[in-house]
Amino acid sequence: MIAIRIPKAQRAKAWRAMIDVAPIRLVSKEPVYEVLPAHLELLSARGIPFEVVGLPLGPQESRRRATSR
């Protein structure tokens, strides 16, 4: 999946456009959205600015895993 950040002034317009294509998911408080390539094409076509960012680590991904012996 692809993670993007959208400027605050464009978020409502971008959200309405993106949910018409496919579901999106808010993955961070910043806010960072998890989207599909089709969403990026739509935002580019409509001239809505966005920034591709890395996906934030979730609680399980950031923990070290213990191994049994």
PQR file of N, CA, C, O and H, with PARSE charges and radii, in Angstrom:
ATOM      1  N   MET A   1       0.831  -1.187   0.000 -0.4000 1.5000
ATOM      2  CA  MET A   1       0.000   0.000   0.000 -0.0000 2.0000
ATOM      3  C   MET A   1       0.875   1.250   0.000  0.5500 1.7000
ATOM      4  O   MET A   1       2.061   1.210   0.328 -0.5500 1.4000
ATOM      5  N   ILE A   2       0.261   2.333  -0.371 -0.4000 1.5000
ATOM      6  CA  ILE A   2       0.936   3.620  -0.474 -0.0000 2.0000
ATOM      7  C   ILE A   2       0.374   4.539   0.605  0.5500 1.7000
ATOM      8  O   ILE A   2      -0.834   4.560   0.838 -0.5500 1.4000
ATOM      9  H   ILE A   2      -0.703   2.366  -0.637  0.4000 1.0000
ATOM     10  N   ALA A   3       1.234   5.284   1.253 -0.4000 1.5000
ATOM     11  CA  ALA A   3       0.795   6.231   2.276 -0.0000 2.0000
ATOM     12  C   ALA A   3       1.031   7.647   1.756  0.5500 1.7000
ATOM     13  O   ALA A   3       2.083   7.944   1.189 -0.5500 1.4000
ATOM     14  H   ALA A   3       2.215   5.266   1.065  0.4000 1.0000
ATOM     15  N   ILE A   4       0.037   8.518   1.956 -0.4000 1.5000
ATOM     16  CA  ILE A   4       0.165   9.907   1.509 -0.0000 2.0000
ATOM     17  C   ILE A   4      -0.291  10.863   2.601  0.5500 1.7000
ATOM     18  O   ILE A   4      -1.058  10.507   3.495 -0.5500 1.4000
ATOM     19  H   ILE A   4      -0.817   8.277   2.417  0.4000 1.0000
ATOM     20  N   ARG A   5       0.205  12.081   2.497 -0.4000 1.5000
ATOM     21  CA  ARG A   5      -0.232  13.181   3.363 -0.0000 2.0000
ATOM     22  C   ARG A   5      -0.783  14.255   2.435  0.5500 1.7000
ATOM     23  O   ARG A   5      -0.172  14.578   1.416 -0.5500 1.4000
ATOM     24  H   ARG A   5       0.829  12.370   1.770  0.4000 1.0000
ATOM     25  N   ILE A   6      -1.942  14.807   2.794 -0.4000 1.5000
ATOM     26  CA  ILE A   6      -2.619  15.822   1.983 -0.0000 2.0000
ATOM     27  C   ILE A   6      -2.657  17.119   2.782  0.5500 1.7000
ATOM     28  O   ILE A   6      -2.930  17.087   3.982 -0.5500 1.4000
ATOM     29  H   ILE A   6      -2.437  14.545   3.621  0.4000 1.0000
ATOM     30  N   PRO A   7      -2.390  18.263   2.143 -0.5600 1.5000
ATOM     31  CA  PRO A   7      -2.464  19.541   2.864  0.2800 2.0000
ATOM     32  C   PRO A   7      -3.850  19.757   3.474  0.5500 1.7000
ATOM     33  O   PRO A   7      -4.863  19.378   2.886 -0.5500 1.4000
ATOM     34  N   LYS A   8      -3.882  20.360   4.638 -0.4000 1.5000
ATOM     35  CA  LYS A   8      -5.125  20.541   5.392 -0.0000 2.0000
ATOM     36  C   LYS A   8      -6.219  21.212   4.572  0.5500 1.7000
ATOM     37  O   LYS A   8      -7.382  20.820   4.658 -0.5500 1.4000
ATOM     38  H   LYS A   8      -3.059  20.669   5.116  0.4000 1.0000
ATOM     39  N   ALA A   9      -5.867  22.206   3.788 -0.4000 1.5000
ATOM     40  CA  ALA A   9      -6.864  22.939   3.000 -0.0000 2.0000
ATOM     41  C   ALA A   9      -7.503  22.077   1.919  0.5500 1.7000
ATOM     42  O   ALA A   9      -8.581  22.407   1.426 -0.5500 1.4000
ATOM     43  H   ALA A   9      -4.922  22.525   3.718  0.4000 1.0000
ATOM     44  N   GLN A  10      -6.859  20.982   1.545 -0.4000 1.5000
ATOM     45  CA  GLN A  10      -7.359  20.124   0.458 -0.0000 2.0000
ATOM     46  C   GLN A  10      -7.982  18.814   0.946  0.5500 1.7000
ATOM     47  O   GLN A  10      -8.501  18.049   0.132 -0.5500 1.4000
ATOM     48  H   GLN A  10      -5.983  20.713   1.945  0.4000 1.0000
ATOM     49  N   ARG A  11      -7.944  18.539   2.243 -0.4000 1.5000
ATOM     50  CA  ARG A  11      -8.356  17.224   2.754 -0.0000 2.0000
ATOM     51  C   ARG A  11      -9.799  16.858   2.461  0.5500 1.7000
ATOM     52  O   ARG A  11     -10.068  15.734   2.038 -0.5500 1.4000
ATOM     53  H   ARG A  11      -7.522  19.160   2.904  0.4000 1.0000
ATOM     54  N   ALA A  12     -10.729  17.768   2.672 -0.4000 1.5000
ATOM     55  CA  ALA A  12     -12.146  17.438   2.448 -0.0000 2.0000
ATOM     56  C   ALA A  12     -12.404  17.144   0.981  0.5500 1.7000
ATOM     57  O   ALA A  12     -13.078  16.169   0.652 -0.5500 1.4000
ATOM     58  H   ALA A  12     -10.510  18.681   3.015  0.4000 1.0000
ATOM     59  N   LYS A  13     -11.875  17.975   0.100 -0.4000 1.5000
ATOM     60  CA  LYS A  13     -12.049  17.788  -1.341 -0.0000 2.0000
ATOM     61  C   LYS A  13     -11.417  16.459  -1.781  0.5500 1.7000
ATOM     62  O   LYS A  13     -12.017  15.709  -2.552 -0.5500 1.4000
ATOM     63  H   LYS A  13     -11.327  18.768   0.367  0.4000 1.0000
ATOM     64  N   ALA A  14     -10.211  16.174  -1.290 -0.4000 1.5000
ATOM     65  CA  ALA A  14      -9.514  14.939  -1.643 -0.0000 2.0000
ATOM     66  C   ALA A  14     -10.258  13.716  -1.120  0.5500 1.7000
ATOM     67  O   ALA A  14     -10.406  12.724  -1.832 -0.5500 1.4000
ATOM     68  H   ALA A  14      -9.724  16.784  -0.665  0.4000 1.0000
ATOM     69  N   TRP A  15     -10.723  13.787   0.120 -0.4000 1.5000
ATOM     70  CA  TRP A  15     -11.433  12.657   0.737 -0.0000 2.0000
ATOM     71  C   TRP A  15     -12.668  12.291  -0.070  0.5500 1.7000
ATOM     72  O   TRP A  15     -12.891  11.121  -0.379 -0.5500 1.4000
ATOM     73  H   TRP A  15     -10.602  14.594   0.699  0.4000 1.0000
ATOM     74  N   ARG A  16     -13.471  13.294  -0.412 -0.4000 1.5000
ATOM     75  CA  ARG A  16     -14.699  13.023  -1.182 -0.0000 2.0000
ATOM     76  C   ARG A  16     -14.377  12.406  -2.535  0.5500 1.7000
ATOM     77  O   ARG A  16     -15.077  11.497  -2.982 -0.5500 1.4000
ATOM     78  H   ARG A  16     -13.290  14.245  -0.161  0.4000 1.0000
ATOM     79  N   ALA A  17     -13.346  12.881  -3.181 -0.4000 1.5000
ATOM     80  CA  ALA A  17     -12.964  12.330  -4.484 -0.0000 2.0000
ATOM     81  C   ALA A  17     -12.448  10.898  -4.342  0.5500 1.7000
ATOM     82  O   ALA A  17     -12.808  10.030  -5.137 -0.5500 1.4000
ATOM     83  H   ALA A  17     -12.777  13.619  -2.818  0.4000 1.0000
ATOM     84  N   MET A  18     -11.606  10.645  -3.334 -0.4000 1.5000
ATOM     85  CA  MET A  18     -10.982   9.329  -3.192 -0.0000 2.0000
ATOM     86  C   MET A  18     -11.967   8.243  -2.793  0.5500 1.7000
ATOM     87  O   MET A  18     -11.828   7.107  -3.247 -0.5500 1.4000
ATOM     88  H   MET A  18     -11.313  11.350  -2.689  0.4000 1.0000
ATOM     89  N   ILE A  19     -12.956   8.547  -1.963 -0.4000 1.5000
ATOM     90  CA  ILE A  19     -13.876   7.487  -1.542 -0.0000 2.0000
ATOM     91  C   ILE A  19     -14.801   7.059  -2.680  0.5500 1.7000
ATOM     92  O   ILE A  19     -15.417   5.996  -2.608 -0.5500 1.4000
ATOM     93  H   ILE A  19     -13.069   9.470  -1.595  0.4000 1.0000
ATOM     94  N   ASP A  20     -14.903   7.874  -3.724 -0.4000 1.5000
ATOM     95  CA  ASP A  20     -15.664   7.457  -4.905 -0.0000 2.0000
ATOM     96  C   ASP A  20     -14.923   6.379  -5.691  0.5500 1.7000
ATOM     97  O   ASP A  20     -15.552   5.604  -6.411 -0.5500 1.4000
ATOM     98  H   ASP A  20     -14.402   8.737  -3.783  0.4000 1.0000
ATOM     99  N   VAL A  21     -13.599   6.316  -5.564 -0.4000 1.5000
ATOM    100  CA  VAL A  21     -12.776   5.347  -6.292 -0.0000 2.0000
ATOM    101  C   VAL A  21     -12.719   4.016  -5.541  0.5500 1.7000
ATOM    102  O   VAL A  21     -12.994   2.963  -6.116 -0.5500 1.4000
ATOM    103  H   VAL A  21     -13.088   6.946  -4.979  0.4000 1.0000
ATOM    104  N   ALA A  22     -12.367   4.069  -4.276 -0.4000 1.5000
ATOM    105  CA  ALA A  22     -12.216   2.875  -3.439 -0.0000 2.0000
ATOM    106  C   ALA A  22     -12.037   3.335  -1.995  0.5500 1.7000
ATOM    107  O   ALA A  22     -11.756   4.509  -1.753 -0.5500 1.4000
ATOM    108  H   ALA A  22     -12.145   4.925  -3.809  0.4000 1.0000
ATOM    109  N   PRO A  23     -12.196   2.425  -1.033 -0.5600 1.5000
ATOM    110  CA  PRO A  23     -11.988   2.802   0.366  0.2800 2.0000
ATOM    111  C   PRO A  23     -10.557   3.261   0.623  0.5500 1.7000
ATOM    112  O   PRO A  23      -9.614   2.787  -0.011 -0.5500 1.4000
ATOM    113  N   ILE A  24     -10.413   4.187   1.558 -0.4000 1.5000
ATOM    114  CA  ILE A  24      -9.100   4.623   2.019 -0.0000 2.0000
ATOM    115  C   ILE A  24      -9.073   4.471   3.528  0.5500 1.7000
ATOM    116  O   ILE A  24     -10.116   4.323   4.165 -0.5500 1.4000
ATOM    117  H   ILE A  24     -11.179   4.572   2.073  0.4000 1.0000
ATOM    118  N   ARG A  25      -7.878   4.509   4.097 -0.4000 1.5000
ATOM    119  CA  ARG A  25      -7.775   4.291   5.536 -0.0000 2.0000
ATOM    120  C   ARG A  25      -6.838   5.317   6.146  0.5500 1.7000
ATOM    121  O   ARG A  25      -5.747   5.564   5.631 -0.5500 1.4000
ATOM    122  H   ARG A  25      -7.031   4.630   3.580  0.4000 1.0000
ATOM    123  N   LEU A  26      -7.271   5.908   7.241 -0.4000 1.5000
ATOM    124  CA  LEU A  26      -6.438   6.819   8.016 -0.0000 2.0000
ATOM    125  C   LEU A  26      -5.541   5.955   8.897  0.5500 1.7000
ATOM    126  O   LEU A  26      -6.039   5.162   9.696 -0.5500 1.4000
ATOM    127  H   LEU A  26      -8.157   5.708   7.659  0.4000 1.0000
ATOM    128  N   VAL A  27      -4.219   6.101   8.759 -0.4000 1.5000
ATOM    129  CA  VAL A  27      -3.299   5.221   9.483 -0.0000 2.0000
ATOM    130  C   VAL A  27      -2.444   5.944  10.509  0.5500 1.7000
ATOM    131  O   VAL A  27      -1.590   5.328  11.147 -0.5500 1.4000
ATOM    132  H   VAL A  27      -3.814   6.745   8.110  0.4000 1.0000
ATOM    133  N   SER A  28      -2.663   7.249  10.675 -0.4000 1.5000
ATOM    134  CA  SER A  28      -1.859   8.016  11.615 -0.0000 2.0000
ATOM    135  C   SER A  28      -2.621   9.260  12.035  0.5500 1.7000
ATOM    136  O   SER A  28      -3.520   9.713  11.327 -0.5500 1.4000
ATOM    137  H   SER A  28      -3.357   7.749  10.157  0.4000 1.0000
ATOM    138  N   LYS A  29      -2.264   9.813  13.184 -0.4000 1.5000
ATOM    139  CA  LYS A  29      -2.896  11.046  13.654 -0.0000 2.0000
ATOM    140  C   LYS A  29      -2.463  12.260  12.847  0.5500 1.7000
ATOM    141  O   LYS A  29      -3.101  13.308  12.941 -0.5500 1.4000
ATOM    142  H   LYS A  29      -1.533   9.445  13.759  0.4000 1.0000
ATOM    143  N   GLU A  30      -1.403  12.156  12.059 -0.4000 1.5000
ATOM    144  CA  GLU A  30      -0.800  13.305  11.366 -0.0000 2.0000
ATOM    145  C   GLU A  30      -1.700  14.054  10.407  0.5500 1.7000
ATOM    146  O   GLU A  30      -1.507  15.268  10.465 -0.5500 1.4000
ATOM    147  H   GLU A  30      -0.884  11.304  11.982  0.4000 1.0000
ATOM    148  N   PRO A  31      -2.527  13.723   9.637 -0.5600 1.5000
ATOM    149  CA  PRO A  31      -3.062  12.442   9.182  0.2800 2.0000
ATOM    150  C   PRO A  31      -2.326  11.900   7.951  0.5500 1.7000
ATOM    151  O   PRO A  31      -1.956  12.644   7.043 -0.5500 1.4000
ATOM    152  N   VAL A  32      -2.134  10.618   7.956 -0.4000 1.5000
ATOM    153  CA  VAL A  32      -1.561   9.894   6.827 -0.0000 2.0000
ATOM    154  C   VAL A  32      -2.609   8.885   6.387  0.5500 1.7000
ATOM    155  O   VAL A  32      -3.192   8.176   7.208 -0.5500 1.4000
ATOM    156  H   VAL A  32      -2.435  10.014   8.694  0.4000 1.0000
ATOM    157  N   TYR A  33      -2.839   8.830   5.082 -0.4000 1.5000
ATOM    158  CA  TYR A  33      -3.856   7.945   4.521 -0.0000 2.0000
ATOM    159  C   TYR A  33      -3.199   6.827   3.722  0.5500 1.7000
ATOM    160  O   TYR A  33      -2.219   7.058   3.013 -0.5500 1.4000
ATOM    161  H   TYR A  33      -2.365   9.406   4.415  0.4000 1.0000
ATOM    162  N   GLU A  34      -3.736   5.622   3.836 -0.4000 1.5000
ATOM    163  CA  GLU A  34      -3.290   4.490   3.047 -0.0000 2.0000
ATOM    164  C   GLU A  34      -4.198   4.412   1.828  0.5500 1.7000
ATOM    165  O   GLU A  34      -5.415   4.287   1.964 -0.5500 1.4000
ATOM    166  H   GLU A  34      -4.533   5.435   4.411  0.4000 1.0000
ATOM    167  N   VAL A  35      -3.608   4.485   0.636 -0.4000 1.5000
ATOM    168  CA  VAL A  35      -4.391   4.577  -0.592 -0.0000 2.0000
ATOM    169  C   VAL A  35      -3.877   3.603  -1.644  0.5500 1.7000
ATOM    170  O   VAL A  35      -2.861   2.933  -1.456 -0.5500 1.4000
ATOM    171  H   VAL A  35      -2.620   4.586   0.526  0.4000 1.0000
ATOM    172  N   LEU A  36      -4.599   3.544  -2.748 -0.4000 1.5000
ATOM    173  CA  LEU A  36      -4.230   2.720  -3.893 -0.0000 2.0000
ATOM    174  C   LEU A  36      -3.647   3.604  -4.994  0.5500 1.7000
ATOM    175  O   LEU A  36      -3.828   4.821  -4.965 -0.5500 1.4000
ATOM    176  H   LEU A  36      -5.424   4.088  -2.901  0.4000 1.0000
ATOM    177  N   PRO A  37      -2.952   3.010  -5.962 -0.5600 1.5000
ATOM    178  CA  PRO A  37      -2.440   3.799  -7.091  0.2800 2.0000
ATOM    179  C   PRO A  37      -3.546   4.569  -7.825  0.5500 1.7000
ATOM    180  O   PRO A  37      -3.302   5.662  -8.335 -0.5500 1.4000
ATOM    181  N   ALA A  38      -4.737   4.016  -7.880 -0.4000 1.5000
ATOM    182  CA  ALA A  38      -5.852   4.713  -8.541 -0.0000 2.0000
ATOM    183  C   ALA A  38      -6.171   6.037  -7.851  0.5500 1.7000
ATOM    184  O   ALA A  38      -6.560   7.002  -8.508 -0.5500 1.4000
ATOM    185  H   ALA A  38      -4.936   3.128  -7.466  0.4000 1.0000
ATOM    186  N   HIS A  39      -6.010   6.084  -6.541 -0.4000 1.5000
ATOM    187  CA  HIS A  39      -6.237   7.331  -5.806 -0.0000 2.0000
ATOM    188  C   HIS A  39      -5.215   8.395  -6.220  0.5500 1.7000
ATOM    189  O   HIS A  39      -5.562   9.564  -6.388 -0.5500 1.4000
ATOM    190  H   HIS A  39      -5.694   5.300  -6.007  0.4000 1.0000
ATOM    191  N   LEU A  40      -3.960   7.984  -6.381 -0.4000 1.5000
ATOM    192  CA  LEU A  40      -2.914   8.928  -6.778 -0.0000 2.0000
ATOM    193  C   LEU A  40      -3.186   9.486  -8.173  0.5500 1.7000
ATOM    194  O   LEU A  40      -2.985  10.674  -8.426 -0.5500 1.4000
ATOM    195  H   LEU A  40      -3.678   7.035  -6.244  0.4000 1.0000
ATOM    196  N   GLU A  41      -3.641   8.623  -9.066 -0.4000 1.5000
ATOM    197  CA  GLU A  41      -3.987   9.081 -10.416 -0.0000 2.0000
ATOM    198  C   GLU A  41      -5.111  10.107 -10.365  0.5500 1.7000
ATOM    199  O   GLU A  41      -5.068  11.120 -11.063 -0.5500 1.4000
ATOM    200  H   GLU A  41      -3.805   7.658  -8.860  0.4000 1.0000
ATOM    201  N   LEU A  42      -6.103   9.845  -9.545 -0.4000 1.5000
ATOM    202  CA  LEU A  42      -7.239  10.762  -9.410 -0.0000 2.0000
ATOM    203  C   LEU A  42      -6.795  12.108  -8.842  0.5500 1.7000
ATOM    204  O   LEU A  42      -7.161  13.156  -9.373 -0.5500 1.4000
ATOM    205  H   LEU A  42      -6.138   9.023  -8.978  0.4000 1.0000
ATOM    206  N   LEU A  43      -6.018  12.085  -7.778 -0.4000 1.5000
ATOM    207  CA  LEU A  43      -5.548  13.327  -7.172 -0.0000 2.0000
ATOM    208  C   LEU A  43      -4.701  14.135  -8.158  0.5500 1.7000
ATOM    209  O   LEU A  43      -4.830  15.356  -8.239 -0.5500 1.4000
ATOM    210  H   LEU A  43      -5.721  11.233  -7.346  0.4000 1.0000
ATOM    211  N   SER A  44      -3.840  13.452  -8.898 -0.4000 1.5000
ATOM    212  CA  SER A  44      -3.012  14.140  -9.893 -0.0000 2.0000
ATOM    213  C   SER A  44      -3.874  14.753 -10.991  0.5500 1.7000
ATOM    214  O   SER A  44      -3.649  15.892 -11.402 -0.5500 1.4000
ATOM    215  H   SER A  44      -3.735  12.460  -8.832  0.4000 1.0000
ATOM    216  N   ALA A  45      -4.857  13.997 -11.464 -0.4000 1.5000
ATOM    217  CA  ALA A  45      -5.732  14.488 -12.531 -0.0000 2.0000
ATOM    218  C   ALA A  45      -6.535  15.705 -12.085  0.5500 1.7000
ATOM    219  O   ALA A  45      -6.810  16.593 -12.892 -0.5500 1.4000
ATOM    220  H   ALA A  45      -5.040  13.071 -11.131  0.4000 1.0000
ATOM    221  N   ARG A  46      -6.910  15.754 -10.820 -0.4000 1.5000
ATOM    222  CA  ARG A  46      -7.702  16.878 -10.303 -0.0000 2.0000
ATOM    223  C   ARG A  46      -6.839  18.017  -9.760  0.5500 1.7000
ATOM    224  O   ARG A  46      -7.362  19.042  -9.321 -0.5500 1.4000
ATOM    225  H   ARG A  46      -6.687  15.032 -10.165  0.4000 1.0000
ATOM    226  N   GLY A  47      -5.539  17.838  -9.790 -0.4000 1.5000
ATOM    227  CA  GLY A  47      -4.634  18.894  -9.334 -0.0000 2.0000
ATOM    228  C   GLY A  47      -4.595  19.072  -7.831  0.5500 1.7000
ATOM    229  O   GLY A  47      -4.265  20.154  -7.345 -0.5500 1.4000
ATOM    230  H   GLY A  47      -5.114  17.006 -10.146  0.4000 1.0000
ATOM    231  N   ILE A  48      -4.924  18.032  -7.088 -0.4000 1.5000
ATOM    232  CA  ILE A  48      -4.893  18.086  -5.626 -0.0000 2.0000
ATOM    233  C   ILE A  48      -3.499  17.661  -5.170  0.5500 1.7000
ATOM    234  O   ILE A  48      -3.063  16.552  -5.480 -0.5500 1.4000
ATOM    235  H   ILE A  48      -5.192  17.153  -7.483  0.4000 1.0000
ATOM    236  N   PRO A  49      -2.794  18.524  -4.440 -0.5600 1.5000
ATOM    237  CA  PRO A  49      -1.427  18.178  -4.020  0.2800 2.0000
ATOM    238  C   PRO A  49      -1.425  17.099  -2.936  0.5500 1.7000
ATOM    239  O   PRO A  49      -2.336  17.024  -2.111 -0.5500 1.4000
ATOM    240  N   PHE A  50      -0.389  16.272  -2.957 -0.4000 1.5000
ATOM    241  CA  PHE A  50      -0.200  15.250  -1.928 -0.0000 2.0000
ATOM    242  C   PHE A  50       1.278  14.935  -1.840  0.5500 1.7000
ATOM    243  O   PHE A  50       2.050  15.252  -2.744 -0.5500 1.4000
ATOM    244  H   PHE A  50       0.351  16.332  -3.627  0.4000 1.0000
ATOM    245  N   GLU A  51       1.666  14.303  -0.732 -0.4000 1.5000
ATOM    246  CA  GLU A  51       3.055  13.913  -0.508 -0.0000 2.0000
ATOM    247  C   GLU A  51       3.066  12.429  -0.162  0.5500 1.7000
ATOM    248  O   GLU A  51       2.372  12.005   0.763 -0.5500 1.4000
ATOM    249  H   GLU A  51       1.039  14.046   0.003  0.4000 1.0000
ATOM    250  N   VAL A  52       3.839  11.645  -0.887 -0.4000 1.5000
ATOM    251  CA  VAL A  52       3.972  10.219  -0.588 -0.0000 2.0000
ATOM    252  C   VAL A  52       4.937  10.097   0.586  0.5500 1.7000
ATOM    253  O   VAL A  52       6.039  10.645   0.557 -0.5500 1.4000
ATOM    254  H   VAL A  52       4.402  11.990  -1.638  0.4000 1.0000
ATOM    255  N   VAL A  53       4.512   9.373   1.619 -0.4000 1.5000
ATOM    256  CA  VAL A  53       5.314   9.188   2.830 -0.0000 2.0000
ATOM    257  C   VAL A  53       5.396   7.708   3.159  0.5500 1.7000
ATOM    258  O   VAL A  53       4.670   6.897   2.585 -0.5500 1.4000
ATOM    259  H   VAL A  53       3.617   8.928   1.642  0.4000 1.0000
ATOM    260  N   GLY A  54       6.274   7.360   4.077 -0.4000 1.5000
ATOM    261  CA  GLY A  54       6.377   5.979   4.529 -0.0000 2.0000
ATOM    262  C   GLY A  54       5.227   5.649   5.474  0.5500 1.7000
ATOM    263  O   GLY A  54       4.738   6.516   6.200 -0.5500 1.4000
ATOM    264  H   GLY A  54       6.864   8.019   4.543  0.4000 1.0000
ATOM    265  N   LEU A  55       4.807   4.410   5.459 -0.4000 1.5000
ATOM    266  CA  LEU A  55       3.755   3.987   6.381 -0.0000 2.0000
ATOM    267  C   LEU A  55       4.286   4.000   7.802  0.5500 1.7000
ATOM    268  O   LEU A  55       5.388   3.511   8.051 -0.5500 1.4000
ATOM    269  H   LEU A  55       5.204   3.706   4.870  0.4000 1.0000
ATOM    270  N   PRO A  56       3.521   4.553   8.743 -0.5600 1.5000
ATOM    271  CA  PRO A  56       3.963   4.527  10.142  0.2800 2.0000
ATOM    272  C   PRO A  56       3.945   3.100  10.671  0.5500 1.7000
ATOM    273  O   PRO A  56       3.103   2.295  10.273 -0.5500 1.4000
ATOM    274  N   LEU A  57       4.869   2.792  11.563 -0.4000 1.5000
ATOM    275  CA  LEU A  57       4.897   1.460  12.167 -0.0000 2.0000
ATOM    276  C   LEU A  57       3.773   1.326  13.173  0.5500 1.7000
ATOM    277  O   LEU A  57       3.542   2.213  13.994 -0.5500 1.4000
ATOM    278  H   LEU A  57       5.553   3.446  11.886  0.4000 1.0000
ATOM    279  N   GLY A  58       3.085   0.210  13.098 -0.4000 1.5000
ATOM    280  CA  GLY A  58       2.035  -0.078  14.064 -0.0000 2.0000
ATOM    281  C   GLY A  58       2.644  -0.633  15.335  0.5500 1.7000
ATOM    282  O   GLY A  58       3.844  -0.904  15.370 -0.5500 1.4000
ATOM    283  H   GLY A  58       3.273  -0.511  12.431  0.4000 1.0000
ATOM    284  N   PRO A  59       1.845  -0.812  16.388 -0.5600 1.5000
ATOM    285  CA  PRO A  59       2.372  -1.297  17.657  0.2800 2.0000
ATOM    286  C   PRO A  59       3.030  -2.672  17.544  0.5500 1.7000
ATOM    287  O   PRO A  59       4.047  -2.916  18.195 -0.5500 1.4000
ATOM    288  N   GLN A  60       2.484  -3.557  16.749 -0.4000 1.5000
ATOM    289  CA  GLN A  60       3.066  -4.894  16.636 -0.0000 2.0000
ATOM    290  C   GLN A  60       4.327  -4.885  15.783  0.5500 1.7000
ATOM    291  O   GLN A  60       5.242  -5.670  16.033 -0.5500 1.4000
ATOM    292  H   GLN A  60       1.658  -3.359  16.220  0.4000 1.0000
ATOM    293  N   GLU A  61       4.392  -4.020  14.793 -0.4000 1.5000
ATOM    294  CA  GLU A  61       5.547  -3.978  13.920 -0.0000 2.0000
ATOM    295  C   GLU A  61       6.760  -3.355  14.605  0.5500 1.7000
ATOM    296  O   GLU A  61       7.897  -3.681  14.266 -0.5500 1.4000
ATOM    297  H   GLU A  61       3.648  -3.383  14.590  0.4000 1.0000
ATOM    298  N   SER A  62       6.526  -2.461  15.566 -0.4000 1.5000
ATOM    299  CA  SER A  62       7.641  -1.776  16.201 -0.0000 2.0000
ATOM    300  C   SER A  62       8.239  -2.575  17.356  0.5500 1.7000
ATOM    301  O   SER A  62       9.343  -2.269  17.806 -0.5500 1.4000
ATOM    302  H   SER A  62       5.602  -2.196  15.842  0.4000 1.0000
ATOM    303  N   ARG A  63       7.539  -3.577  17.837 -0.4000 1.5000
ATOM    304  CA  ARG A  63       8.051  -4.393  18.937 -0.0000 2.0000
ATOM    305  C   ARG A  63       9.000  -5.456  18.422  0.5500 1.7000
ATOM    306  O   ARG A  63       8.842  -5.974  17.317 -0.5500 1.4000
ATOM    307  H   ARG A  63       6.642  -3.825  17.471  0.4000 1.0000
ATOM    308  N   ARG A  64       9.973  -5.764  19.231 -0.4000 1.5000
ATOM    309  CA  ARG A  64      10.858  -6.877  18.891 -0.0000 2.0000
ATOM    310  C   ARG A  64      10.166  -8.172  19.276  0.5500 1.7000
ATOM    311  O   ARG A  64       9.482  -8.258  20.296 -0.5500 1.4000
ATOM    312  H   ARG A  64      10.101  -5.343  20.128  0.4000 1.0000
ATOM    313  N   ARG A  65      10.357  -9.155  18.449 -0.4000 1.5000
ATOM    314  CA  ARG A  65       9.730 -10.452  18.721 -0.0000 2.0000
ATOM    315  C   ARG A  65      10.700 -11.362  19.471  0.5500 1.7000
ATOM    316  O   ARG A  65      11.872 -11.469  19.110 -0.5500 1.4000
ATOM    317  H   ARG A  65      10.912  -9.085  17.621  0.4000 1.0000
ATOM    318  N   ALA A  66      10.203 -12.006  20.504 -0.4000 1.5000
ATOM    319  CA  ALA A  66      11.014 -12.952  21.263 -0.0000 2.0000
ATOM    320  C   ALA A  66      10.951 -14.314  20.568  0.5500 1.7000
ATOM    321  O   ALA A  66       9.924 -14.682  19.998 -0.5500 1.4000
ATOM    322  H   ALA A  66       9.251 -11.919  20.797  0.4000 1.0000
ATOM    323  N   THR A  67      12.023 -15.033  20.620 -0.4000 1.5000
ATOM    324  CA  THR A  67      12.037 -16.372  20.040 -0.0000 2.0000
ATOM    325  C   THR A  67      12.190 -17.400  21.149  0.5500 1.7000
ATOM    326  O   THR A  67      12.884 -17.173  22.140 -0.5500 1.4000
ATOM    327  H   THR A  67      12.857 -14.734  21.083  0.4000 1.0000
ATOM    328  N   SER A  68      11.540 -18.514  20.966 -0.4000 1.5000
ATOM    329  CA  SER A  68      11.664 -19.583  21.967 -0.0000 2.0000
ATOM    330  C   SER A  68      12.828 -20.484  21.590  0.5500 1.7000
ATOM    331  O   SER A  68      13.150 -20.641  20.412 -0.5500 1.4000
ATOM    332  H   SER A  68      10.977 -18.699  20.160  0.4000 1.0000
ATOM    333  N   ARG A  69      13.450 -21.068  22.590 -0.4000 1.5000
ATOM    334  CA  ARG A  69      14.582 -21.974  22.343 -0.0000 2.0000
ATOM    335  C   ARG A  69      14.219 -23.361  22.662  0.5500 1.7000
ATOM    336  O   ARG A  69      15.043 -24.264  22.517 -0.5500 1.4000
ATOM    337  H   ARG A  69      13.189 -20.941  23.546  0.4000 1.0000
TER
END
